[in-house]
Structure formats: structure tokens, C-alpha cells
């Protein structure tokens, strides 16, 4: 009898763990930020400027988070690129391509809003808030903090879903 109870308990534990993992993947897949987003420079504000000439971000669902890849052209006409995965488990993740920060930690506020804490060499340098509109067509990313040159940053980047 005791042997059967252990098997039942093991089965229940496995099913529960599978449900938790599946729920994390399903939640990530239903994140309204998943997709391809194009910067609308006319609706964006960058301080210090100038606003980038272009930026295309691709966001894909991963377990408990998102993989973010961006390509663009800055205000001076130089190419830009950024890649990272952000999870919502409190773990710091590496970032490649940014001169301003080299790691990020994510926090989910609600289904359409997240926050990130960005660090450079272990020191917090920026925060970012990402909000997707109720209709899912507009994503606004507000960044505050310091850039790689120590200048105060307050950027509001407006993206449109492609």
C-alpha cells in the first residue's frame, strides 16, 4: 500500500511541475509585446537627443520571459544592435550591443507592463518601463538613468506593431 501512495504522490508532483512550467510558457507566449515593432521617430522623445532614425525590435517568447533583438540607426546615422533575454524570475541576464548597460533584470507589473533594471559592470544605471496599449498596436518604452557618458537620460520611444 505504501508503495502505491509513493507512485501516486510522484505522479501528482510531476503533473504539478509540468503545469507550472507550461503556465510560464503560455504566459510568455500571450505577452502582448511578442512580435515585430518599428520605432515611430516622430512620436518619440529622447533626452539627450537626437531620436534614432530607425529601430526595429523583434520580441519572441521564451520560458518565463522574452528574447529581444533590435537593429537600427542612431540619430547620427550609425548602426545599432542589441540582443538579450529578460526573464521575470529576478535573475540578472547579459545584454550585448549596448554601450550603456551590460545586464538587465525584469519585473512583470501586469499583462501589458514590465519594468527592467539595467546595470553596467554591476552598478545600476537605468530603469525601463515597457507598456503595450490595450489594442496591442503601440508599445511605449520609457527609459531613465545615465548613459555611457554619464549624461542623464529620459527617453520615451514609441513603437508600432508590424
Residue pairs with C-beta under 8 A, 6 or more apart in sequence:
21 63
24 63
24 64
25 61
25 63
25 64
28 34
28 61
28 62
28 63
28 64
28 65
28 66
29 61
30 111
31 59
31 61
31 66
31 111
32 111
32 112
32 132
32 136
33 59
33 66
33 112
33 114
33 130
33 132
33 139
34 59
34 60
34 61
34 66
35 58
35 59
35 161
35 162
36 56
36 57
36 58
36 59
36 161
36 162
37 56
37 57
37 58
37 59
37 139
37 159
37 160
37 161
37 162
38 54
38 55
38 56
38 159
38 160
38 162
39 52
39 54
39 55
39 56
39 57
39 72
39 157
39 158
39 159
40 158
40 159
40 160
41 51
41 52
41 53
41 54
43 158
44 51
44 52
44 155
44 156
44 157
44 158
45 51
45 155
45 156
46 52
46 75
46 155
46 156
46 157
47 152
47 153
47 154
47 155
48 147
48 151
48 152
48 153
49 75
50 75
50 76
51 75
52 72
52 73
52 74
52 75
52 80
52 157
53 72
53 73
53 74
53 75
53 77
54 72
54 73
55 70
55 71
55 72
55 73
55 80
55 157
55 159
56 70
56 71
56 72
56 162
57 68
57 69
57 70
57 159
58 68
58 69
58 70
59 66
59 67
59 68
60 66
60 67
60 69
61 67
62 85
62 87
63 87
64 87
64 88
64 89
65 85
65 86
65 87
65 88
65 89
65 106
66 85
66 86
67 84
67 85
68 82
68 83
68 84
68 85
68 86
69 82
69 83
70 80
70 81
70 82
70 83
70 97
71 79
71 80
71 81
72 79
72 80
72 81
73 79
73 80
74 80
80 97
81 97
82 95
82 96
82 97
82 98
83 95
83 96
83 97
84 93
84 94
84 95
84 96
84 104
85 93
86 93
86 104
86 105
86 106
86 114
86 116
87 93
87 106
88 106
88 107
88 108
88 114
90 105
90 107
91 105
92 103
92 104
92 105
92 119
93 103
93 104
93 105
93 106
94 102
94 103
95 101
95 102
95 103
95 104
95 118
99 147
99 148
100 118
100 120
100 125
100 126
100 146
100 147
100 148
100 153
101 118
101 119
101 120
101 125
101 126
102 119
102 120
102 121
103 118
103 119
104 116
104 117
104 118
104 119
105 116
105 117
105 119
106 114
106 115
106 116
107 114
107 115
107 116
107 117
108 114
109 115
112 131
112 132
112 133
112 134
113 129
113 130
113 131
113 132
114 129
114 130
115 127
115 128
115 129
115 130
116 127
116 128
116 130
117 124
117 126
117 127
118 124
118 125
118 126
118 127
118 128
118 145
119 125
120 148
124 145
125 145
125 146
126 143
126 144
126 145
126 146
126 153
127 143
127 144
127 145
128 141
128 142
128 143
128 144
129 141
129 142
130 139
130 140
130 141
131 139
131 140
131 141
131 142
132 138
132 139
133 139
133 140
136 161
137 160
137 161
138 158
138 159
138 160
138 161
139 158
139 159
139 160
139 161
140 156
140 157
140 158
140 159
141 155
141 156
141 157
141 159
142 154
142 155
142 156
142 157
143 153
143 154
143 155
143 157
144 153
144 154
144 155
145 152
145 153
146 152
146 153
147 153
